[in-house]
Amino acid sequence: MWQFNPDRFAVLIELWIDMHNVTNAEFAELTGIGLSTLYALKKGDYAPSMAQLVNVCNMTNMPPEAFFKRESKRK
């Protein structure tokens, strides 16, 4: 099973923000995600909707798989 990975999301987004010299607010505006939602995503308090994930992927040119981790099945 695949699960959203907020740690990976936070790291990849911070790297992208640093590389492109934009602020969190600018990134939120570019992706159409509210700033408070962006912070919640990065903290792991919120999982993105499909539309939000697509916007982030389109903006960053990162595949959706980059933001997920594979969980082992529990018995």
PDB file with SEQRES, HELIX, SHEET and CRYST1 records, atoms N, CA, C and O in Angstrom:
SEQRES   1 A   75  MET TRP GLN PHE ASN PRO ASP ARG PHE ALA VAL LEU ILE          
SEQRES   2 A   75  GLU LEU TRP ILE ASP MET HIS ASN VAL THR ASN ALA GLU          
SEQRES   3 A   75  PHE ALA GLU LEU THR GLY ILE GLY LEU SER THR LEU TYR          
SEQRES   4 A   75  ALA LEU LYS LYS GLY ASP TYR ALA PRO SER MET ALA GLN          
SEQRES   5 A   75  LEU VAL ASN VAL CYS ASN MET THR ASN MET PRO PRO GLU          
SEQRES   6 A   75  ALA PHE PHE LYS ARG GLU SER LYS ARG LYS                      
HELIX    1 AA1 PRO A    6  MET A   19  1                                  14    
HELIX    2 AA2 ASN A   24  THR A   31  1                                   8    
HELIX    3 AA3 LEU A   35  LYS A   43  1                                   9    
HELIX    4 AA4 MET A   50  THR A   60  1                                  11    
HELIX    5 AA5 PRO A   64  PHE A   67  5                                   4    
SHEET    1 AA1 2 TRP A   2  PHE A   4  0                                        
SHEET    2 AA1 2 PHE A  68  ARG A  70 -1                                        
CRYST1    1.000    1.000    1.000  90.00  90.00  90.00 P 1           1          
ATOM      1  N   MET A   1       0.841  -1.161   0.000  1.00  0.00           N  
ATOM      2  CA  MET A   1       0.000   0.000   0.000  1.00  0.00           C  
ATOM      3  C   MET A   1       0.902   1.245   0.000  1.00  0.00           C  
ATOM      4  O   MET A   1       1.954   1.266   0.640  1.00  0.00           O  
ATOM      5  N   TRP A   2       0.475   2.261  -0.718  1.00  0.00           N  
ATOM      6  CA  TRP A   2       1.212   3.512  -0.784  1.00  0.00           C  
ATOM      7  C   TRP A   2       0.567   4.534   0.130  1.00  0.00           C  
ATOM      8  O   TRP A   2      -0.657   4.600   0.243  1.00  0.00           O  
ATOM      9  N   GLN A   3       1.405   5.333   0.785  1.00  0.00           N  
ATOM     10  CA  GLN A   3       0.910   6.333   1.720  1.00  0.00           C  
ATOM     11  C   GLN A   3       1.670   7.640   1.514  1.00  0.00           C  
ATOM     12  O   GLN A   3       2.878   7.642   1.273  1.00  0.00           O  
ATOM     13  N   PHE A   4       0.936   8.755   1.613  1.00  0.00           N  
ATOM     14  CA  PHE A   4       1.565  10.066   1.504  1.00  0.00           C  
ATOM     15  C   PHE A   4       2.641  10.195   2.573  1.00  0.00           C  
ATOM     16  O   PHE A   4       2.424   9.823   3.726  1.00  0.00           O  
ATOM     17  N   ASN A   5       3.802  10.722   2.191  1.00  0.00           N  
ATOM     18  CA  ASN A   5       4.930  10.855   3.104  1.00  0.00           C  
ATOM     19  C   ASN A   5       5.214  12.341   3.339  1.00  0.00           C  
ATOM     20  O   ASN A   5       5.890  12.978   2.531  1.00  0.00           O  
ATOM     21  N   PRO A   6       4.700  12.896   4.445  1.00  0.00           N  
ATOM     22  CA  PRO A   6       4.896  14.331   4.685  1.00  0.00           C  
ATOM     23  C   PRO A   6       6.362  14.726   4.852  1.00  0.00           C  
ATOM     24  O   PRO A   6       6.743  15.839   4.490  1.00  0.00           O  
ATOM     25  N   ASP A   7       7.183  13.840   5.390  1.00  0.00           N  
ATOM     26  CA  ASP A   7       8.613  14.153   5.544  1.00  0.00           C  
ATOM     27  C   ASP A   7       9.272  14.331   4.182  1.00  0.00           C  
ATOM     28  O   ASP A   7      10.020  15.283   3.960  1.00  0.00           O  
ATOM     29  N   ARG A   8       8.989  13.413   3.287  1.00  0.00           N  
ATOM     30  CA  ARG A   8       9.549  13.491   1.937  1.00  0.00           C  
ATOM     31  C   ARG A   8       9.010  14.728   1.218  1.00  0.00           C  
ATOM     32  O   ARG A   8       9.751  15.434   0.534  1.00  0.00           O  
ATOM     33  N   PHE A   9       7.704  14.979   1.384  1.00  0.00           N  
ATOM     34  CA  PHE A   9       7.099  16.163   0.781  1.00  0.00           C  
ATOM     35  C   PHE A   9       7.808  17.417   1.265  1.00  0.00           C  
ATOM     36  O   PHE A   9       8.190  18.267   0.462  1.00  0.00           O  
ATOM     37  N   ALA A  10       7.984  17.534   2.582  1.00  0.00           N  
ATOM     38  CA  ALA A  10       8.608  18.727   3.164  1.00  0.00           C  
ATOM     39  C   ALA A  10      10.019  18.929   2.622  1.00  0.00           C  
ATOM     40  O   ALA A  10      10.390  20.044   2.256  1.00  0.00           O  
ATOM     41  N   VAL A  11      10.798  17.870   2.570  1.00  0.00           N  
ATOM     42  CA  VAL A  11      12.181  17.977   2.098  1.00  0.00           C  
ATOM     43  C   VAL A  11      12.233  18.355   0.622  1.00  0.00           C  
ATOM     44  O   VAL A  11      12.971  19.262   0.238  1.00  0.00           O  
ATOM     45  N   LEU A  12      11.456  17.666  -0.203  1.00  0.00           N  
ATOM     46  CA  LEU A  12      11.493  17.945  -1.637  1.00  0.00           C  
ATOM     47  C   LEU A  12      10.986  19.345  -1.966  1.00  0.00           C  
ATOM     48  O   LEU A  12      11.540  20.023  -2.832  1.00  0.00           O  
ATOM     49  N   ILE A  13       9.930  19.777  -1.275  1.00  0.00           N  
ATOM     50  CA  ILE A  13       9.396  21.111  -1.523  1.00  0.00           C  
ATOM     51  C   ILE A  13      10.386  22.176  -1.050  1.00  0.00           C  
ATOM     52  O   ILE A  13      10.594  23.175  -1.739  1.00  0.00           O  
ATOM     53  N   GLU A  14      10.997  21.972   0.117  1.00  0.00           N  
ATOM     54  CA  GLU A  14      11.996  22.939   0.598  1.00  0.00           C  
ATOM     55  C   GLU A  14      13.179  23.032  -0.366  1.00  0.00           C  
ATOM     56  O   GLU A  14      13.679  24.125  -0.630  1.00  0.00           O  
ATOM     57  N   LEU A  15      13.621  21.899  -0.886  1.00  0.00           N  
ATOM     58  CA  LEU A  15      14.711  21.921  -1.869  1.00  0.00           C  
ATOM     59  C   LEU A  15      14.306  22.695  -3.116  1.00  0.00           C  
ATOM     60  O   LEU A  15      15.077  23.505  -3.630  1.00  0.00           O  
ATOM     61  N   TRP A  16      13.095  22.442  -3.599  1.00  0.00           N  
ATOM     62  CA  TRP A  16      12.618  23.132  -4.787  1.00  0.00           C  
ATOM     63  C   TRP A  16      12.528  24.639  -4.530  1.00  0.00           C  
ATOM     64  O   TRP A  16      12.940  25.446  -5.363  1.00  0.00           O  
ATOM     65  N   ILE A  17      11.985  25.004  -3.371  1.00  0.00           N  
ATOM     66  CA  ILE A  17      11.844  26.417  -3.006  1.00  0.00           C  
ATOM     67  C   ILE A  17      13.216  27.083  -2.946  1.00  0.00           C  
ATOM     68  O   ILE A  17      13.397  28.190  -3.455  1.00  0.00           O  
ATOM     69  N   ASP A  18      14.177  26.409  -2.325  1.00  0.00           N  
ATOM     70  CA  ASP A  18      15.537  26.963  -2.226  1.00  0.00           C  
ATOM     71  C   ASP A  18      16.193  27.089  -3.602  1.00  0.00           C  
ATOM     72  O   ASP A  18      16.825  28.103  -3.900  1.00  0.00           O  
ATOM     73  N   MET A  19      16.043  26.065  -4.435  1.00  0.00           N  
ATOM     74  CA  MET A  19      16.662  26.068  -5.758  1.00  0.00           C  
ATOM     75  C   MET A  19      16.098  27.163  -6.658  1.00  0.00           C  
ATOM     76  O   MET A  19      16.805  27.705  -7.507  1.00  0.00           O  
ATOM     77  N   HIS A  20      14.823  27.483  -6.466  1.00  0.00           N  
ATOM     78  CA  HIS A  20      14.166  28.457  -7.334  1.00  0.00           C  
ATOM     79  C   HIS A  20      14.006  29.824  -6.669  1.00  0.00           C  
ATOM     80  O   HIS A  20      13.394  30.737  -7.222  1.00  0.00           O  
ATOM     81  N   ASN A  21      14.569  29.938  -5.475  1.00  0.00           N  
ATOM     82  CA  ASN A  21      14.603  31.216  -4.766  1.00  0.00           C  
ATOM     83  C   ASN A  21      13.223  31.868  -4.650  1.00  0.00           C  
ATOM     84  O   ASN A  21      13.045  33.042  -4.974  1.00  0.00           O  
ATOM     85  N   VAL A  22      12.249  31.075  -4.179  1.00  0.00           N  
ATOM     86  CA  VAL A  22      10.910  31.588  -3.918  1.00  0.00           C  
ATOM     87  C   VAL A  22      10.586  31.384  -2.445  1.00  0.00           C  
ATOM     88  O   VAL A  22      11.232  30.583  -1.770  1.00  0.00           O  
ATOM     89  N   THR A  23       9.607  32.093  -1.954  1.00  0.00           N  
ATOM     90  CA  THR A  23       9.172  31.925  -0.570  1.00  0.00           C  
ATOM     91  C   THR A  23       8.070  30.871  -0.503  1.00  0.00           C  
ATOM     92  O   THR A  23       7.522  30.464  -1.528  1.00  0.00           O  
ATOM     93  N   ASN A  24       7.757  30.442   0.700  1.00  0.00           N  
ATOM     94  CA  ASN A  24       6.641  29.521   0.875  1.00  0.00           C  
ATOM     95  C   ASN A  24       5.353  30.141   0.353  1.00  0.00           C  
ATOM     96  O   ASN A  24       4.543  29.455  -0.272  1.00  0.00           O  
ATOM     97  N   ALA A  25       5.157  31.425   0.601  1.00  0.00           N  
ATOM     98  CA  ALA A  25       3.947  32.109   0.138  1.00  0.00           C  
ATOM     99  C   ALA A  25       3.882  32.128  -1.389  1.00  0.00           C  
ATOM    100  O   ALA A  25       2.817  31.920  -1.969  1.00  0.00           O  
ATOM    101  N   GLU A  26       5.017  32.376  -2.035  1.00  0.00           N  
ATOM    102  CA  GLU A  26       5.047  32.375  -3.501  1.00  0.00           C  
ATOM    103  C   GLU A  26       4.775  30.977  -4.041  1.00  0.00           C  
ATOM    104  O   GLU A  26       4.051  30.816  -5.023  1.00  0.00           O  
ATOM    105  N   PHE A  27       5.357  29.963  -3.398  1.00  0.00           N  
ATOM    106  CA  PHE A  27       5.118  28.587  -3.827  1.00  0.00           C  
ATOM    107  C   PHE A  27       3.642  28.236  -3.680  1.00  0.00           C  
ATOM    108  O   PHE A  27       3.051  27.629  -4.574  1.00  0.00           O  
ATOM    109  N   ALA A  28       3.050  28.618  -2.556  1.00  0.00           N  
ATOM    110  CA  ALA A  28       1.631  28.346  -2.332  1.00  0.00           C  
ATOM    111  C   ALA A  28       0.786  29.010  -3.417  1.00  0.00           C  
ATOM    112  O   ALA A  28      -0.153  28.406  -3.935  1.00  0.00           O  
ATOM    113  N   GLU A  29       1.117  30.237  -3.753  1.00  0.00           N  
ATOM    114  CA  GLU A  29       0.362  30.946  -4.791  1.00  0.00           C  
ATOM    115  C   GLU A  29       0.546  30.285  -6.157  1.00  0.00           C  
ATOM    116  O   GLU A  29      -0.416  30.137  -6.910  1.00  0.00           O  
ATOM    117  N   LEU A  30       1.765  29.892  -6.472  1.00  0.00           N  
ATOM    118  CA  LEU A  30       2.041  29.256  -7.762  1.00  0.00           C  
ATOM    119  C   LEU A  30       1.298  27.936  -7.924  1.00  0.00           C  
ATOM    120  O   LEU A  30       0.894  27.579  -9.031  1.00  0.00           O  
ATOM    121  N   THR A  31       1.119  27.217  -6.830  1.00  0.00           N  
ATOM    122  CA  THR A  31       0.466  25.917  -6.897  1.00  0.00           C  
ATOM    123  C   THR A  31      -1.020  25.979  -6.594  1.00  0.00           C  
ATOM    124  O   THR A  31      -1.725  24.980  -6.740  1.00  0.00           O  
ATOM    125  N   GLY A  32      -1.508  27.147  -6.174  1.00  0.00           N  
ATOM    126  CA  GLY A  32      -2.923  27.276  -5.859  1.00  0.00           C  
ATOM    127  C   GLY A  32      -3.312  26.647  -4.543  1.00  0.00           C  
ATOM    128  O   GLY A  32      -4.480  26.329  -4.317  1.00  0.00           O  
ATOM    129  N   ILE A  33      -2.339  26.468  -3.677  1.00  0.00           N  
ATOM    130  CA  ILE A  33      -2.572  25.880  -2.353  1.00  0.00           C  
ATOM    131  C   ILE A  33      -2.456  27.006  -1.334  1.00  0.00           C  
ATOM    132  O   ILE A  33      -1.542  27.827  -1.416  1.00  0.00           O  
ATOM    133  N   GLY A  34      -3.361  27.047  -0.392  1.00  0.00           N  
ATOM    134  CA  GLY A  34      -3.270  28.064   0.647  1.00  0.00           C  
ATOM    135  C   GLY A  34      -2.001  27.891   1.468  1.00  0.00           C  
ATOM    136  O   GLY A  34      -1.509  26.775   1.637  1.00  0.00           O  
ATOM    137  N   LEU A  35      -1.480  28.983   1.971  1.00  0.00           N  
ATOM    138  CA  LEU A  35      -0.240  28.931   2.739  1.00  0.00           C  
ATOM    139  C   LEU A  35      -0.399  28.071   3.992  1.00  0.00           C  
ATOM    140  O   LEU A  35       0.492  27.289   4.323  1.00  0.00           O  
ATOM    141  N   SER A  36      -1.515  28.208   4.681  1.00  0.00           N  
ATOM    142  CA  SER A  36      -1.733  27.386   5.877  1.00  0.00           C  
ATOM    143  C   SER A  36      -1.844  25.910   5.505  1.00  0.00           C  
ATOM    144  O   SER A  36      -1.414  25.044   6.267  1.00  0.00           O  
ATOM    145  N   THR A  37      -2.418  25.622   4.340  1.00  0.00           N  
ATOM    146  CA  THR A  37      -2.502  24.235   3.869  1.00  0.00           C  
ATOM    147  C   THR A  37      -1.115  23.707   3.549  1.00  0.00           C  
ATOM    148  O   THR A  37      -0.804  22.556   3.856  1.00  0.00           O  
ATOM    149  N   LEU A  38      -0.280  24.530   2.936  1.00  0.00           N  
ATOM    150  CA  LEU A  38       1.095  24.122   2.627  1.00  0.00           C  
ATOM    151  C   LEU A  38       1.834  23.758   3.906  1.00  0.00           C  
ATOM    152  O   LEU A  38       2.507  22.729   3.964  1.00  0.00           O  
ATOM    153  N   TYR A  39       1.713  24.599   4.936  1.00  0.00           N  
ATOM    154  CA  TYR A  39       2.367  24.300   6.211  1.00  0.00           C  
ATOM    155  C   TYR A  39       1.815  23.018   6.833  1.00  0.00           C  
ATOM    156  O   TYR A  39       2.574  22.226   7.392  1.00  0.00           O  
ATOM    157  N   ALA A  40       0.512  22.810   6.741  1.00  0.00           N  
ATOM    158  CA  ALA A  40      -0.096  21.586   7.271  1.00  0.00           C  
ATOM    159  C   ALA A  40       0.397  20.355   6.519  1.00  0.00           C  
ATOM    160  O   ALA A  40       0.647  19.314   7.127  1.00  0.00           O  
ATOM    161  N   LEU A  41       0.536  20.467   5.205  1.00  0.00           N  
ATOM    162  CA  LEU A  41       1.078  19.372   4.397  1.00  0.00           C  
ATOM    163  C   LEU A  41       2.496  19.028   4.830  1.00  0.00           C  
ATOM    164  O   LEU A  41       2.847  17.858   4.979  1.00  0.00           O  
ATOM    165  N   LYS A  42       3.299  20.057   5.027  1.00  0.00           N  
ATOM    166  CA  LYS A  42       4.697  19.848   5.401  1.00  0.00           C  
ATOM    167  C   LYS A  42       4.840  19.263   6.804  1.00  0.00           C  
ATOM    168  O   LYS A  42       5.788  18.525   7.075  1.00  0.00           O  
ATOM    169  N   LYS A  43       3.908  19.585   7.693  1.00  0.00           N  
ATOM    170  CA  LYS A  43       3.943  19.045   9.053  1.00  0.00           C  
ATOM    171  C   LYS A  43       3.363  17.643   9.137  1.00  0.00           C  
ATOM    172  O   LYS A  43       3.597  16.935  10.116  1.00  0.00           O  
ATOM    173  N   GLY A  44       2.614  17.238   8.130  1.00  0.00           N  
ATOM    174  CA  GLY A  44       1.977  15.930   8.152  1.00  0.00           C  
ATOM    175  C   GLY A  44       0.604  15.952   8.776  1.00  0.00           C  
ATOM    176  O   GLY A  44       0.047  14.897   9.078  1.00  0.00           O  
ATOM    177  N   ASP A  45       0.041  17.142   8.978  1.00  0.00           N  
ATOM    178  CA  ASP A  45      -1.289  17.269   9.563  1.00  0.00           C  
ATOM    179  C   ASP A  45      -2.392  17.153   8.524  1.00  0.00           C  
ATOM    180  O   ASP A  45      -3.575  17.178   8.863  1.00  0.00           O  
ATOM    181  N   TYR A  46      -2.010  17.029   7.274  1.00  0.00           N  
ATOM    182  CA  TYR A  46      -2.981  17.081   6.184  1.00  0.00           C  
ATOM    183  C   TYR A  46      -2.410  16.313   5.002  1.00  0.00           C  
ATOM    184  O   TYR A  46      -1.218  16.415   4.712  1.00  0.00           O  
ATOM    185  N   ALA A  47      -3.248  15.549   4.320  1.00  0.00           N  
ATOM    186  CA  ALA A  47      -2.840  14.873   3.090  1.00  0.00           C  
ATOM    187  C   ALA A  47      -3.445  15.645   1.918  1.00  0.00           C  
ATOM    188  O   ALA A  47      -4.587  16.096   2.003  1.00  0.00           O  
ATOM    189  N   PRO A  48      -2.702  15.800   0.839  1.00  0.00           N  
ATOM    190  CA  PRO A  48      -3.198  16.623  -0.263  1.00  0.00           C  
ATOM    191  C   PRO A  48      -4.343  15.952  -1.009  1.00  0.00           C  
ATOM    192  O   PRO A  48      -4.426  14.727  -1.090  1.00  0.00           O  
ATOM    193  N   SER A  49      -5.219  16.784  -1.547  1.00  0.00           N  
ATOM    194  CA  SER A  49      -6.233  16.263  -2.457  1.00  0.00           C  
ATOM    195  C   SER A  49      -5.528  15.925  -3.769  1.00  0.00           C  
ATOM    196  O   SER A  49      -4.379  16.310  -3.986  1.00  0.00           O  
ATOM    197  N   MET A  50      -6.219  15.213  -4.625  1.00  0.00           N  
ATOM    198  CA  MET A  50      -5.626  14.862  -5.922  1.00  0.00           C  
ATOM    199  C   MET A  50      -5.304  16.126  -6.707  1.00  0.00           C  
ATOM    200  O   MET A  50      -4.253  16.205  -7.343  1.00  0.00           O  
ATOM    201  N   ALA A  51      -6.188  17.109  -6.672  1.00  0.00           N  
ATOM    202  CA  ALA A  51      -5.946  18.362  -7.407  1.00  0.00           C  
ATOM    203  C   ALA A  51      -4.715  19.080  -6.866  1.00  0.00           C  
ATOM    204  O   ALA A  51      -3.909  19.590  -7.644  1.00  0.00           O  
ATOM    205  N   GLN A  52      -4.561  19.127  -5.552  1.00  0.00           N  
ATOM    206  CA  GLN A  52      -3.399  19.780  -4.965  1.00  0.00           C  
ATOM    207  C   GLN A  52      -2.121  19.053  -5.351  1.00  0.00           C  
ATOM    208  O   GLN A  52      -1.122  19.685  -5.696  1.00  0.00           O  
ATOM    209  N   LEU A  53      -2.150  17.742  -5.294  1.00  0.00           N  
ATOM    210  CA  LEU A  53      -0.971  16.951  -5.651  1.00  0.00           C  
ATOM    211  C   LEU A  53      -0.601  17.165  -7.115  1.00  0.00           C  
ATOM    212  O   LEU A  53       0.575  17.321  -7.442  1.00  0.00           O  
ATOM    213  N   VAL A  54      -1.590  17.172  -7.988  1.00  0.00           N  
ATOM    214  CA  VAL A  54      -1.330  17.403  -9.414  1.00  0.00           C  
ATOM    215  C   VAL A  54      -0.731  18.792  -9.626  1.00  0.00           C  
ATOM    216  O   VAL A  54       0.207  18.945 -10.409  1.00  0.00           O  
ATOM    217  N   ASN A  55      -1.258  19.802  -8.941  1.00  0.00           N  
ATOM    218  CA  ASN A  55      -0.714  21.160  -9.069  1.00  0.00           C  
ATOM    219  C   ASN A  55       0.745  21.211  -8.638  1.00  0.00           C  
ATOM    220  O   ASN A  55       1.573  21.816  -9.317  1.00  0.00           O  
ATOM    221  N   VAL A  56       1.063  20.575  -7.508  1.00  0.00           N  
ATOM    222  CA  VAL A  56       2.450  20.561  -7.024  1.00  0.00           C  
ATOM    223  C   VAL A  56       3.340  19.823  -8.017  1.00  0.00           C  
ATOM    224  O   VAL A  56       4.433  20.293  -8.336  1.00  0.00           O  
ATOM    225  N   CYS A  57       2.892  18.688  -8.503  1.00  0.00           N  
ATOM    226  CA  CYS A  57       3.689  17.907  -9.457  1.00  0.00           C  
ATOM    227  C   CYS A  57       3.918  18.684 -10.751  1.00  0.00           C  
ATOM    228  O   CYS A  57       5.023  18.684 -11.293  1.00  0.00           O  
ATOM    229  N   ASN A  58       2.877  19.342 -11.242  1.00  0.00           N  
ATOM    230  CA  ASN A  58       3.022  20.132 -12.472  1.00  0.00           C  
ATOM    231  C   ASN A  58       3.984  21.295 -12.264  1.00  0.00           C  
ATOM    232  O   ASN A  58       4.792  21.605 -13.140  1.00  0.00           O  
ATOM    233  N   MET A  59       3.897  21.925 -11.122  1.00  0.00           N  
ATOM    234  CA  MET A  59       4.745  23.094 -10.841  1.00  0.00           C  
ATOM    235  C   MET A  59       6.207  22.704 -10.663  1.00  0.00           C  
ATOM    236  O   MET A  59       7.101  23.404 -11.137  1.00  0.00           O  
ATOM    237  N   THR A  60       6.449  21.599  -9.988  1.00  0.00           N  
ATOM    238  CA  THR A  60       7.813  21.185  -9.651  1.00  0.00           C  
ATOM    239  C   THR A  60       8.436  20.217 -10.652  1.00  0.00           C  
ATOM    240  O   THR A  60       9.638  19.958 -10.602  1.00  0.00           O  
ATOM    241  N   ASN A  61       7.627  19.687 -11.554  1.00  0.00           N  
ATOM    242  CA  ASN A  61       8.075  18.647 -12.495  1.00  0.00           C  
ATOM    243  C   ASN A  61       8.546  17.392 -11.769  1.00  0.00           C  
ATOM    244  O   ASN A  61       9.424  16.676 -12.251  1.00  0.00           O  
ATOM    245  N   MET A  62       7.957  17.134 -10.612  1.00  0.00           N  
ATOM    246  CA  MET A  62       8.247  15.903  -9.867  1.00  0.00           C  
ATOM    247  C   MET A  62       7.095  14.932 -10.051  1.00  0.00           C  
ATOM    248  O   MET A  62       5.936  15.346 -10.083  1.00  0.00           O  
ATOM    249  N   PRO A  63       7.400  13.634 -10.175  1.00  0.00           N  
ATOM    250  CA  PRO A  63       6.315  12.656 -10.303  1.00  0.00           C  
ATOM    251  C   PRO A  63       5.588  12.479  -8.973  1.00  0.00           C  
ATOM    252  O   PRO A  63       6.194  12.652  -7.916  1.00  0.00           O  
ATOM    253  N   PRO A  64       4.311  12.141  -9.005  1.00  0.00           N  
ATOM    254  CA  PRO A  64       3.558  11.942  -7.761  1.00  0.00           C  
ATOM    255  C   PRO A  64       4.209  10.922  -6.834  1.00  0.00           C  
ATOM    256  O   PRO A  64       4.134  11.053  -5.612  1.00  0.00           O  
ATOM    257  N   GLU A  65       4.841   9.914  -7.408  1.00  0.00           N  
ATOM    258  CA  GLU A  65       5.470   8.869  -6.603  1.00  0.00           C  
ATOM    259  C   GLU A  65       6.533   9.418  -5.662  1.00  0.00           C  
ATOM    260  O   GLU A  65       6.848   8.794  -4.649  1.00  0.00           O  
ATOM    261  N   ALA A  66       7.083  10.572  -5.988  1.00  0.00           N  
ATOM    262  CA  ALA A  66       8.131  11.173  -5.159  1.00  0.00           C  
ATOM    263  C   ALA A  66       7.618  11.522  -3.765  1.00  0.00           C  
ATOM    264  O   ALA A  66       8.401  11.606  -2.819  1.00  0.00           O  
ATOM    265  N   PHE A  67       6.316  11.724  -3.634  1.00  0.00           N  
ATOM    266  CA  PHE A  67       5.738  12.169  -2.370  1.00  0.00           C  
ATOM    267  C   PHE A  67       5.084  11.047  -1.561  1.00  0.00           C  
ATOM    268  O   PHE A  67       4.407  11.308  -0.567  1.00  0.00           O  
ATOM    269  N   PHE A  68       5.287   9.807  -1.988  1.00  0.00           N  
ATOM    270  CA  PHE A  68       4.669   8.671  -1.310  1.00  0.00           C  
ATOM    271  C   PHE A  68       5.717   7.655  -0.888  1.00  0.00           C  
ATOM    272  O   PHE A  68       6.828   7.627  -1.416  1.00  0.00           O  
ATOM    273  N   LYS A  69       5.343   6.832   0.063  1.00  0.00           N  
ATOM    274  CA  LYS A  69       6.207   5.721   0.461  1.00  0.00           C  
ATOM    275  C   LYS A  69       5.364   4.455   0.467  1.00  0.00           C  
ATOM    276  O   LYS A  69       4.150   4.492   0.663  1.00  0.00           O  
ATOM    277  N   ARG A  70       6.025   3.367   0.252  1.00  0.00           N  
ATOM    278  CA  ARG A  70       5.342   2.080   0.237  1.00  0.00           C  
ATOM    279  C   ARG A  70       5.321   1.525   1.661  1.00  0.00           C  
ATOM    280  O   ARG A  70       6.359   1.392   2.309  1.00  0.00           O  
ATOM    281  N   GLU A  71       4.145   1.213   2.117  1.00  0.00           N  
ATOM    282  CA  GLU A  71       3.958   0.630   3.448  1.00  0.00           C  
ATOM    283  C   GLU A  71       3.817  -0.879   3.309  1.00  0.00           C  
ATOM    284  O   GLU A  71       3.176  -1.369   2.380  1.00  0.00           O  
ATOM    285  N   SER A  72       4.414  -1.602   4.227  1.00  0.00           N  
ATOM    286  CA  SER A  72       4.249  -3.045   4.212  1.00  0.00           C  
ATOM    287  C   SER A  72       2.857  -3.387   4.717  1.00  0.00           C  
ATOM    288  O   SER A  72       2.281  -2.673   5.538  1.00  0.00           O  
ATOM    289  N   LYS A  73       2.335  -4.483   4.215  1.00  0.00           N  
ATOM    290  CA  LYS A  73       0.992  -4.913   4.631  1.00  0.00           C  
ATOM    291  C   LYS A  73       1.050  -5.441   6.042  1.00  0.00           C  
ATOM    292  O   LYS A  73       1.949  -6.204   6.396  1.00  0.00           O  
ATOM    293  N   ARG A  74       0.094  -5.038   6.842  1.00  0.00           N  
ATOM    294  CA  ARG A  74       0.010  -5.525   8.232  1.00  0.00           C  
ATOM    295  C   ARG A  74      -0.851  -6.775   8.272  1.00  0.00           C  
ATOM    296  O   ARG A  74      -1.835  -6.896   7.541  1.00  0.00           O  
ATOM    297  N   LYS A  75      -0.468  -7.688   9.127  1.00  0.00           N  
ATOM    298  CA  LYS A  75      -1.236  -8.940   9.264  1.00  0.00           C  
ATOM    299  C   LYS A  75      -2.121  -8.908  10.465  1.00  0.00           C  
ATOM    300  O   LYS A  75      -2.835  -9.874  10.732  1.00  0.00           O  
TER     301      LYS A  75                                                      
END                                                                             
